[in-house]
């Protein structure tokens, strides 16, 4: 299928002529992206086979175009070349991940790969870059059947600037694991080499989320390009010394900074600002023109006049910044002038090269311009073209019908661009009654937001966004990996941390110790209790241990000689039993009450679904399905949806509300505060726009007469959806036909209001939303009791949040504040100390005297705080300076800059949650993490801040909220009375007891498992040579010890082989012991011991006395076999083999006795 042939022909004619510049006007960026895609799909030579360099005026435009092209052309190589994105003379810490992206693009260009489309900003295109020879001569190939030992390969990689790591999660790292060698090259995806001795047998990809092998990706060879650490070696460090000028005697700060940089480089360390210094590591850096093959590359400048203006401003800003820094004796920035870092003649050179200028409007003043180099497309947006021709529509559905009727009679071509299969199917369904349109319409998969009319080609391009809603797409691979929270926590365990042992209570962890002699060795966790008592826990019993929720508290080890911990457990068990009883009682009441059964979703519901402006995440889609399924049951729904801030819980509630209204029922949305009521009202009004649904809200902001009118309308069914605080459940509120109640953050309501809600729950459908982090284990505990949906997948970046790490500097802060205020936006500033918050407010006032600043913190009264927040929400103030109280709740689309002071003092999860308050509109958002200028940040804090800067785009990495959040979340959901128990016995043990209590009350027959003490002469541990990192070893020990089924254990065994290589004998022995433990855990055994030719089993007599059936089975199994088994009155069983008991025989024996007892 060939699209837009005449336009392509005109561009080809220009390309083969001597005219240096083709000016195309009347076309927007996303429309040009659509043309590019269709030209490639039509196999036009100029677009299919040539490389394209597209220069955008700003990073926002480049990122948006990158996303659009990635969606439309998934098979094509689309690359983004980000710049520094700030002045190198400012106090920003440049992004290392952006540098790695630049290197990846440069490596691709140096190789001369066929036909990539590369997107630049004006700033990034002018950067001076390493010479092509750096990539071409510095790289080496790894191929299947190569002979290179893992040691030699590691040595080679280190010399190329790669670093060793526990697992490969970012470019420039490698990990050795026995016969497996993982590597993440700079120039491609992560790979796994499988060795046979020194021969590379196979190369496969790695799934970075799970670290498992990606068997579908199996290249025969891989290029490995130099990594950043190479700059700390000669000759690069010598060039740096030559290129950074010596500071004069008056500039002591610059002198010291230069000395510090050279000291770090001499010690093979890279300094944090090094990405801005890249050209200085070379004697002769190059420019991007050196990477261009003029015969094979087409250059396009987007929005030429804006790009030209951007260049002029950039050159001037760099000059001014450099002069300011050069003359400031207190400034320590030692960089030379901007010509050393940028090719400032580059834009003029660009203008002299053959290129395409693209503009939406023609701003030409040259009357004698050669018309042969000009194309005016005169594209008209579909809405402005079609709306006057179809007239006014009553609602969304009739609007769609009118569009399709018009297109049915349109004499030209119609192309329908969709980017979702669901919207394509829905349109095909709608087309069934339009025969002519159905016959001529052509479908194309692209990310074009709005259609247009192209008069020269008599063509209309229609998009699913024109019919339903524009999807703000982001290319994103969702992760299905669910981390084992308790294993993740234990991997961070270090000497001196506190743990909770399920039998003995709180202890201080002393480390991992190898014990035993000769072949009989194993790893033990050493735990210190009161009075210097120590407990040695074998690694197969690490399932009894969990890291304490807050190791920072003033904790004391428990005393092994008292029953204090047993008493705490007993109290917790009683409380848990009552909780389980209440849960079951509520469930029984719901199951015996009849309620309205909602109808399944229809096509009208589908229209509402497709009007959602984002792609649903997998978890969100599942939550919506679950809630709609619950609503269709004949019993009252009680569904809890948990998800982080901004993960899309509100949309789940909106779909449920729309379904309820379609079935002629009213919906009440309850929120804890007045501002949230207003916020939800605005969100619902916007989302339900175009659908005939009446929405209103009740709050203190309404006058008495308005409140009276709303109450009357509710009573007579004239309001479909009402939003408000607890006043909605007051006795004066009467509904005509209430069908659904949605409660947001129920734990923030008072006890009295919760009791009223409990009464409502038994009769109408109930949907509760919470942003409190909920442990995944709770899902298992509630199985069959409470309908629960977890939204754990972060949505793709709706508007990417640019995250900067900056050292405290008034000039930089002033620029950041003015940047937001000048575009009419608002700013959040987080300062987490109340005592000097007013002083900070005064300093900010000096920086931006015209801005109105509001201070808020938790020590204010509730009414006062709400009043202040409301004033900020309504735009009465431009800056909100507050403590972390903004962590949850407020959603202010106009506030898109956040400055966090002393960011090094915050946890990763907290920084992530705070940053989630911005970037919630279609405006670009900026987060600035400010660290003290003259204070060294600890290595842990630095790692945290680097992570949030590097993985700014990811929801992963932050999904595992810190354990204190998890514990708080569990307490909030289960009720305050349970919080103390969770803290005293630990969340992991608490959840285990809750599960057991629920099963017991349900009458589910299960023999409790006993943690059997197993003593064998077989060495059973994970050797250090197999997994070198102690934290990783602890994590793996915890994962396998927590296994409660043979299937799961087998799956972990496969994972070990896949991720770390063939397990050594010691690890295979550990799996043997764990398999035996699972097999015999239901037999009432206390211990099992292997000594020489004997296996000795000790049964727990007290346990068997209370389980007569099991006791009789054991007696019947062994008493009548005296030749094989010796059975004593003390319930000790001795089995004697004819030869030394091996690992295989021990495992087989465990299976045999389990089988014998079960079959009796």
DOGUNU-727452 format. One record per residue (C-alpha): residue in three letters; y, z, x. Coordinates in steps of 0.1 Angstrom, whole numbers, plus 5000, padded with zeros to 4 digits. Layout:
BEGIN
ALAYZX
...
This chain:
BEGIN
UNK500050005000
UNK503449895015
UNK506550095005
UNK510249985010
UNK509349665029
UNK512949525028
UNK514449845043
UNK511849845071
UNK512549485078
UNK516349555082
UNK515649835106
UNK513249615126
UNK515949335128
UNK518349585142
UNK515749715168
UNK515149365181
UNK518949285183
UNK521449375209
UNK523449605186
UNK523249955202
UNK523750165171
UNK522450135135
UNK524450335111
UNK522550435079
UNK524750605052
UNK524150735017
UNK520850915026
UNK520051295028
UNK517851445054
UNK514851505031
UNK515151155017
UNK515051015052
UNK511951225059
UNK510351065028
UNK511150715041
UNK509750805075
UNK506550925059
UNK506150615037
UNK506950385066
UNK504150545086
UNK501750525057
UNK502650155053
UNK501550115090
UNK504949955100
UNK504849925138
UNK508250075145
UNK507350395128
UNK503550425132
UNK503350365170
UNK506750465185
UNK507850815195
UNK510750945174
UNK513351185188
UNK515451335159
UNK518451535168
UNK519751785142
UNK523051955141
UNK521552305135
UNK518252495140
UNK518052545102
UNK518152175096
UNK515552115123
UNK513152375110
UNK513452245074
UNK512751885085
UNK509852005106
UNK508252185076
UNK508851875054
UNK507251635079
UNK504251865086
UNK503451875049
UNK503751495044
UNK502151385077
UNK499551645086
UNK497751395109
UNK500851305129
UNK502051505159
UNK505251675147
UNK506851895173
UNK509852125172
UNK511852185204
UNK513852505199
UNK516752595221
UNK518052935233
UNK519852955199
UNK522653175214
UNK525053175244
UNK523153265276
UNK526253465285
UNK525853705255
UNK523754025256
UNK520753875237
UNK517253895250
UNK515853535248
UNK512653455229
UNK509653395251
UNK507753235223
UNK510552975219
UNK510152895257
UNK506452845253
UNK507152605224
UNK509552415246
UNK506952395274
UNK504352265249
UNK506651985238
UNK507651895274
UNK503951885284
UNK503151645256
UNK506151425265
UNK505251435302
UNK501651315294
UNK503151025275
UNK501151095243
UNK501450815217
UNK503950845189
UNK504951215185
UNK507951295162
UNK510051555181
UNK512851755164
UNK515751885185
UNK518952065179
UNK522051945196
UNK521852255218
UNK518152225227
UNK518451855235
UNK521151935261
UNK519152205279
UNK518252135315
UNK514452155318
UNK511652165344
UNK511051825361
UNK508151615347
UNK506351665380
UNK506052045372
UNK503751965342
UNK502051655356
UNK501251785391
UNK500852155382
UNK498152105355
UNK494352075359
UNK491551965336
UNK488652165324
UNK485751965311
UNK482152015298
UNK479652005327
UNK482252115352
UNK480952355378
UNK483552625384
UNK482552995385
UNK484353235360
UNK485853415391
UNK487253095405
UNK488552985372
UNK490353325367
UNK491753295402
UNK493052945395
UNK494553045362
UNK496453345377
UNK497853105404
UNK499052885375
UNK500953175359
UNK498353295333
UNK497553655327
UNK494253835319
UNK494053995284
UNK491454175262
UNK491653895237
UNK493553565237
UNK496253585210
UNK499153405226
UNK499553105250
UNK499253175287
UNK496453435285
UNK492753435293
UNK489853675288
UNK486553695307
UNK483553805287
UNK480253755307
UNK479053405298
UNK482053345276
UNK485553265289
UNK488453255265
UNK491653065273
UNK494852995255
UNK496552705273
UNK500252635269
UNK499552275259
UNK497052325230
UNK494952555209
UNK492952855222
UNK489552755235
UNK486252925243
UNK484152805273
UNK480452885272
UNK478852925306
UNK475452875320
UNK475653035354
UNK478652845369
UNK478352535346
UNK480552495316
UNK478052405289
UNK480452385258
UNK484052405248
UNK484952515213
UNK488052635195
UNK488853005186
UNK489953135152
UNK492853355164
UNK492653585133
UNK488953675137
UNK488453575174
UNK485353395163
UNK484353055175
UNK485652755157
UNK482652525159
UNK484452235143
UNK486752195173
UNK484752085203
UNK486751885229
UNK485051735259
UNK487951825282
UNK491152035280
UNK494452015300
UNK495752345314
UNK499452345322
UNK501352605342
UNK502352935325
UNK505553135328
UNK504253385354
UNK504253105379
UNK507953155383
UNK507353485401
UNK505653285429
UNK507053055457
UNK508852815457
UNK510252905423
UNK511553255431
UNK513153105463
UNK515052845442
UNK516253125419
UNK517653315448
UNK519552995459
UNK520852915424
UNK522253255414
UNK525553295433
UNK526253605453
UNK528853825434
UNK532153925450
UNK532854285461
UNK534754355429
UNK531754265408
UNK529354555416
UNK527454525382
UNK526654155388
UNK525554235424
UNK523254515412
UNK521854305384
UNK521154015408
UNK519354255432
UNK517354395403
UNK516154045392
UNK515053955428
UNK513254295432
UNK511254225400
UNK510453875410
UNK509353985445
UNK506954225427
UNK505453935407
UNK507254065375
UNK509353845352
UNK512653995340
UNK513153995303
UNK516053745303
UNK514053485323
UNK513753215295
UNK517453155298
UNK517153115336
UNK514452835336
UNK516552555352
UNK517452795381
UNK513852815392
UNK514052445403
UNK515952275430
UNK516351965409
UNK515952035371
UNK515851735348
UNK517151655313
UNK515351525283
UNK516451175292
UNK514051185321
UNK511151235295
UNK512150935273
UNK510450605276
UNK513250375261
UNK510850105251
UNK508650335231
UNK511150585216
UNK513550565187
UNK516450825187
UNK517950935154
UNK521051155151
UNK521151335118
UNK524551385102
UNK526351225132
UNK529851365126
UNK528551715121
UNK526351685152
UNK529251555173
UNK531351845161
UNK528552095169
UNK528351955205
UNK532151995210
UNK532052355198
UNK528952425219
UNK530652295251
UNK533852495244
UNK531952815235
UNK529952805267
UNK533052745287
UNK534953035271
UNK531853275273
UNK531353195310
UNK534953255319
UNK534953585300
UNK531853705318
UNK532853565352
UNK536153765350
UNK534754085336
UNK534054325365
UNK531954555342
UNK529754265329
UNK526354235348
UNK525453885337
UNK524953695370
UNK524353345356
UNK526253045371
UNK528452805351
UNK527152625320
UNK526552295339
UNK523652465357
UNK521952535324
UNK523052245301
UNK523551865306
UNK527051865290
UNK527451495295
UNK524251435275
UNK525851375241
UNK528051095255
UNK525050945272
UNK523150965239
UNK525850765222
UNK525450485247
UNK521650465241
UNK520250255212
UNK519950495183
UNK520150545145
UNK523050745131
UNK522250895097
UNK524851025073
UNK524951115036
UNK528450985033
UNK530350715053
UNK533150875073
UNK533950555093
UNK537450485103
UNK536750175124
UNK537449875102
UNK536149625128
UNK532749785129
UNK529849535133
UNK528349515098
UNK525049405114
UNK524649765126
UNK525249925093
UNK523149995062
UNK524450155031
UNK521550275009
UNK523650424980
UNK520750654969
UNK521450854938
UNK519951184930
UNK517351154902
UNK519051424881
UNK522451274882
UNK520950924875
UNK518551024847
UNK520251314828
UNK523051104813
UNK520450844802
UNK518051084784
UNK520651314768
UNK520451694763
UNK517051864759
UNK516352174739
UNK513952334764
UNK511852264795
UNK508952104776
UNK511151854757
UNK513051784790
UNK509851674807
UNK508851454777
UNK512251284777
UNK511951204815
UNK508551054810
UNK509650854780
UNK512550704800
UNK510350624830
UNK507850464807
UNK510450194798
UNK511950174833
UNK511649814846
UNK511149894883
UNK508650084904
UNK507950454900
UNK506650674928
UNK505651024921
UNK505751264950
UNK503651584946
UNK502751844971
UNK500352054950
UNK497051924935
UNK497652144905
UNK501051984896
UNK499551634902
UNK496751714877
UNK499251854851
UNK501351544854
UNK498251324850
UNK497551514818
UNK501151464805
UNK500951094813
UNK497951034789
UNK500350924761
UNK502450694783
UNK500250384790
UNK502850164808
UNK503950444831
UNK500350554839
UNK499550194849
UNK502450144873
UNK503050494888
UNK502050554924
UNK501250904937
UNK502151024972
UNK501651364988
UNK504951485003
UNK507351775003
UNK510351594989
UNK512251854968
UNK514151624945
UNK513651254936
UNK516250974937
UNK517050624925
UNK517050344951
UNK518950064934
UNK518349804961
UNK514549834956
UNK514649894919
UNK512650214925
UNK512650564911
UNK511150844932
UNK510151144910
UNK508951474924
UNK506951764909
UNK510151964916
UNK512151744892
UNK509551824864
UNK508652184871
UNK510352354900
UNK511152284936
UNK508552454958
UNK509952604989
UNK507052515010
UNK506152655044
UNK503152525063
UNK501052825068
UNK497352895073
UNK496553205054
UNK494353465070
UNK491253585052
UNK490553835080
UNK490654195068
UNK490954435096
UNK488754755097
UNK491655005094
UNK489755305108
UNK488355095138
UNK491854965145
UNK493155325145
UNK490455455169
UNK491155165193
UNK494555335200
UNK492955665208
UNK494055805241
UNK493356135260
UNK495156425243
UNK495256265208
UNK493856465179
UNK490756355159
UNK488956485128
UNK485156525131
UNK483456525097
UNK481356835105
UNK483557035129
UNK487156955120
UNK490156885142
UNK489656845180
UNK491556705210
UNK490056385224
UNK489256425261
UNK487956065268
UNK484855855270
UNK482255985294
UNK478955835306
UNK476156085306
UNK472556085316
UNK470755985347
UNK468955675359
UNK468055445330
UNK468755715304
UNK472555665302
UNK474855655272
UNK478555685264
UNK479856015248
UNK483156105233
UNK484256435247
UNK486056665221
UNK487756985230
UNK487857275204
UNK489457615204
UNK488357865232
UNK487557565255
UNK484457475235
UNK483357115239
UNK481356875217
UNK479856565231
UNK479456295204
UNK477156005212
UNK478755675205
UNK476355585177
UNK477755885158
UNK481455775162
UNK481355715124
UNK481856095121
UNK485156065139
UNK488555945127
UNK491855955144
UNK494256215129
UNK496856055107
UNK499656205128
UNK498856295163
UNK502456385169
UNK502256695147
UNK501957035163
UNK498157045158
UNK495657295171
UNK491957235176
UNK489657415151
UNK487457695161
UNK483757615161
UNK482857975155
UNK484558005121
UNK483857825088
UNK487557725083
UNK486857345082
UNK483857395059
UNK486057585035
UNK488757305036
UNK485957055028
UNK484657264999
UNK488157294984
UNK488656924988
UNK485256854972
UNK486157064941
UNK489456884937
UNK487856544943
UNK485256624916
UNK487956704891
UNK489856384900
UNK486656174896
UNK486056344862
UNK489556264850
UNK489255904861
UNK485955864844
UNK487256034812
UNK490255794811
UNK487955504817
UNK485655614788
UNK488655654765
UNK489855304773
UNK486455144768
UNK486055304734
UNK489555194722
UNK490054844708
UNK493254654716
UNK494654314712
UNK492754044731
UNK495153784745
UNK494353414744
UNK493353214776
UNK496253034794
UNK497152694778
UNK499252394790
UNK502452564780
UNK501552854803
UNK500752594830
UNK504352464827
UNK505652814834
UNK503152854863
UNK504252524879
UNK507952634876
UNK507252904902
UNK509452804932
UNK506852904958
UNK503252844966
UNK501053134955
UNK499353314984
UNK495553344979
UNK495753714972
UNK498653664947
UNK496653384929
UNK493653614927
UNK495853904913
UNK497253674886
UNK493753554876
UNK492453914875
UNK495354034853
UNK495053744829
UNK491253804827
UNK491854174819
UNK494454084792
UNK491753874774
UNK489454174770
UNK489354354737
UNK489954694755
UNK493354814768
UNK494054684803
UNK494954934830
UNK495554724861
UNK497154834894
UNK498654564917
UNK499454684952
UNK501354474978
UNK503954505004
UNK507654444996
UNK508254074991
UNK504553984987
UNK504953854952
UNK504054144928
UNK506954064904
UNK505553714898
UNK502253864887
UNK504154074862
UNK506153764850
UNK503053564844
UNK501453854824
UNK504753894804
UNK504953514796
UNK501353524784
UNK502053824762
UNK505153654747
UNK503253334741
UNK500853544719
UNK503853684699
UNK503854024716
UNK506754224731
UNK506854334767
UNK508454654782
UNK509254664819
UNK509755024832
UNK511455084865
UNK512455414882
UNK516255344887
UNK519155174869
UNK519854934898
UNK516154824898
UNK516454754861
UNK519454534866
UNK517754364896
UNK514654294875
UNK516754164846
UNK518553914869
UNK515153804884
UNK513553764850
UNK516553574836
UNK516453324865
UNK512653284864
UNK512453234826
UNK515352984825
UNK514552684804
UNK511952874783
UNK512853004748
UNK512353374756
UNK514853654749
UNK515253904777
UNK517554214778
UNK517854544796
UNK518754904787
UNK520655124812
UNK523555354817
UNK525655044824
UNK525554954787
UNK527955084761
UNK526655294731
UNK527255004707
UNK525354764730
UNK522455014732
UNK522355054694
UNK522254674690
UNK519454644715
UNK517354914697
UNK517854724664
UNK516754394679
UNK513654554695
UNK512754704662
UNK512954374644
UNK511154174672
UNK514353984682
UNK513854074719
UNK510753954737
UNK511054134771
UNK513054454775
UNK513654604810
UNK514854964815
UNK514255304830
UNK512255594813
UNK514655564783
UNK512355294771
UNK509655554763
UNK512055774745
UNK511455874708
UNK514355664696
UNK512955334708
UNK510855154682
UNK509054814689
UNK508154554664
UNK504854474682
UNK504454604718
UNK501654434737
UNK502254484774
UNK503854764795
UNK504654694831
UNK505554994853
UNK507154944887
UNK506455224912
UNK505055474888
UNK504755744914
UNK508655764914
UNK508655884878
UNK508756244868
UNK505756444855
UNK506956444819
UNK507456064819
UNK503956014835
UNK502356214806
UNK504055984781
UNK502855684799
UNK499355824799
UNK499455834760
UNK500655474759
UNK497955364783
UNK495155424758
UNK496555174732
UNK498454884749
UNK497854674780
UNK499254844811
UNK500154684844
UNK501354894873
UNK503054754904
UNK503454944937
UNK504654864972
UNK502955174986
UNK500455085013
UNK496955144998
UNK493955185020
UNK491354905014
UNK488655165011
UNK490355284979
UNK489354954964
UNK485655054968
UNK486255404955
UNK487955264923
UNK485354994918
UNK484654984880
UNK487155264873
UNK490555114877
UNK491254744878
UNK492954704912
UNK494354394929
UNK495554404965
UNK498054144977
UNK497654175014
UNK498553815024
UNK502153785035
UNK503853485019
UNK504953205041
UNK508453245054
UNK510653185024
UNK513653165046
UNK512653235081
UNK514353555095
UNK515753485130
UNK515053795149
UNK517053885180
UNK516654165205
UNK520054265218
UNK521454525242
UNK524254725226
UNK527354535231
UNK530554535209
UNK531254165214
UNK527754055204
UNK527854285173
UNK531254155163
UNK529953795165
UNK526853885144
UNK528954065117
UNK531653795115
UNK528953525113
UNK527653675080
UNK530953785066
UNK532453445072
UNK529853285049
UNK530553535022
UNK527453745028
UNK526754115031
UNK525254315059
UNK522754605061
UNK523254835092
UNK520555095098
UNK521455405118
UNK518855675113
UNK520955985121
UNK523056135094
UNK524956365118
UNK526956085134
UNK526755805108
UNK530455845099
UNK531355795136
UNK529355465136
UNK531155355104
UNK534555405122
UNK533355195152
UNK532254915129
UNK535554935111
UNK537254865144
UNK535054555150
UNK535654405115
UNK538854575101
UNK538954355069
UNK535354445058
UNK534754715032
UNK532054955046
UNK529855185025
UNK527855475039
UNK524555585022
UNK521855835032
UNK519256065017
UNK521356375018
UNK523656244990
UNK523056344954
UNK520856104934
UNK523655994911
UNK526055954940
UNK523555744959
UNK522755524929
UNK526455474923
UNK527055364959
UNK523955134959
UNK525154984927
UNK528554904941
UNK526954734971
UNK524654534948
UNK527654414928
UNK529354294959
UNK532154554960
UNK531454624996
UNK530454385024
UNK528654625048
UNK526054895039
UNK525555145067
UNK522555365059
UNK519555555071
UNK516055405064
UNK516455475026
UNK516855095022
UNK513255055033
UNK512155004998
UNK513754914965
UNK516954714968
UNK516654344967
UNK520054194974
UNK519953814978
UNK523453804993
UNK522654045021
UNK521053835048
UNK521954005081
UNK520454335092
UNK521454525123
UNK519054815134
UNK520455055160
UNK518055225184
UNK515254985173
UNK513055125201
UNK512555445180
UNK510955275150
UNK507355185144
UNK506254825140
UNK505354865104
UNK508655035097
UNK510654755114
UNK508754495095
UNK509354675062
UNK513154715069
UNK513454355079
UNK511754255046
UNK514954355028
UNK516654035040
UNK515653665038
UNK515053695001
UNK517253404991
UNK517653045003
UNK520153155029
UNK519153185066
UNK518653555075
UNK519353725108
UNK517854055121
UNK519354215152
UNK517254485169
UNK519754675190
UNK518554875220
UNK520755095243
UNK522454905271
UNK521955145299
UNK518755315289
UNK515255195297
UNK513055145267
UNK509555275271
UNK506655025277
UNK505155095242
UNK508455045224
UNK509154735244
UNK505754585234
UNK506554675198
UNK509954505198
UNK508554195217
UNK505754175191
UNK508154175161
UNK510453915179
UNK507453695188
UNK505653715155
UNK508753705133
UNK507053445111
UNK503753625106
UNK502653865079
UNK499553935101
UNK499954195127
UNK502054405103
UNK499554415075
UNK497854715091
UNK500554965083
UNK500555285105
UNK498155555094
UNK500855795081
UNK501855525056
UNK498255475046
UNK497755855041
UNK501055875021
UNK500055585000
UNK496655734991
UNK498356054981
UNK500955874960
UNK498355684940
UNK495955974936
UNK498656224928
UNK500456484948
UNK497756744944
UNK495456534966
UNK497856474995
UNK497056805011
UNK493356745011
UNK493756395026
UNK495856555054
UNK493456835061
UNK490056645061
UNK491356295069
UNK491455985047
UNK488155845058
UNK486156155049
UNK488156195017
UNK487355845005
UNK483655895014
UNK483556214993
UNK485456054964
UNK482955764963
UNK480056014963
UNK481656224935
UNK482155924913
UNK478655794918
UNK477256144911
UNK479256184878
UNK478155834868
UNK474555944872
UNK473855684898
UNK470655784916
UNK471055774953
UNK469555974981
UNK472456095003
UNK472255965039
UNK471956225066
UNK473356155101
UNK470256165121
UNK470356295156
UNK468556035177
UNK467456095213
UNK465855815233
UNK465255735269
UNK466855395264
UNK470355335279
UNK472455255248
UNK476155175252
UNK478654895257
UNK478854835295
UNK482354825310
UNK481454485326
UNK480854345291
UNK484054475274
UNK486454605301
UNK489154745278
UNK488355105268
UNK490355075235
UNK488454765225
UNK485154935233
UNK486055235211
UNK487054995183
UNK483754805185
UNK481755135187
UNK483555255155
UNK482854925137
UNK479154925144
UNK478655295138
UNK480355265104
UNK477755015093
UNK475855125063
UNK473654815058
UNK471354615079
UNK473054285067
UNK476454415080
UNK474854525113
UNK473254185118
UNK476554015111
UNK478254235138
UNK475454145163
UNK476253775157
UNK480053855162
UNK479354015195
UNK477353715207
UNK480053475195
UNK483153665208
UNK481953845239
UNK478753655249
UNK475053745250
UNK474854125246
UNK473354305276
UNK470254515273
UNK472254845269
UNK474154705238
UNK470954565223
UNK469454915227
UNK472455055208
UNK471854805180
UNK468254915180
UNK469255285175
UNK471755195148
UNK469154975130
UNK466655265132
UNK469255505119
UNK470055295088
UNK466355245081
UNK465555615082
UNK468755755069
UNK467355825034
UNK464256015045
UNK465756355049
UNK465356355087
UNK467356595109
UNK466356445143
UNK464156185159
UNK463256205196
UNK461455955218
UNK459656125249
UNK457255915270
UNK454455815246
UNK455556035217
UNK457956005189
UNK458956345173
UNK460556365139
UNK462056675125
UNK462656675087
UNK465356895071
UNK463457155052
UNK466457285031
UNK467256925021
UNK463556855011
UNK463257174991
UNK465957044967
UNK464256704965
UNK460656774955
UNK459756404949
UNK460756304984
UNK458956605000
UNK455756514982
UNK456056154993
UNK456356265030
UNK453356505027
UNK451156245011
UNK452155985037
UNK451156185068
UNK448756465060
UNK445856235054
UNK446356045087
UNK445556315113
UNK444456055139
UNK447855895141
UNK450256165130
UNK450356545137
UNK452256715108
UNK453257085112
UNK454157335084
UNK457757335098
UNK457956965087
UNK457756835122
UNK455956495126
UNK454556395160
UNK453356035166
UNK451555955198
UNK451255605211
UNK448655475236
UNK451355365260
UNK455055435268
UNK457255385237
UNK459455075241
UNK462654995222
UNK460854745200
UNK458054985192
UNK460555255183
UNK462355025159
UNK459054905144
UNK457855265140
UNK461155355121
UNK460555055097
UNK456855155092
UNK457455515083
UNK460355425059
UNK457955175043
UNK455155435041
UNK457255695024
UNK458855445000
UNK455555304989
UNK454055644981
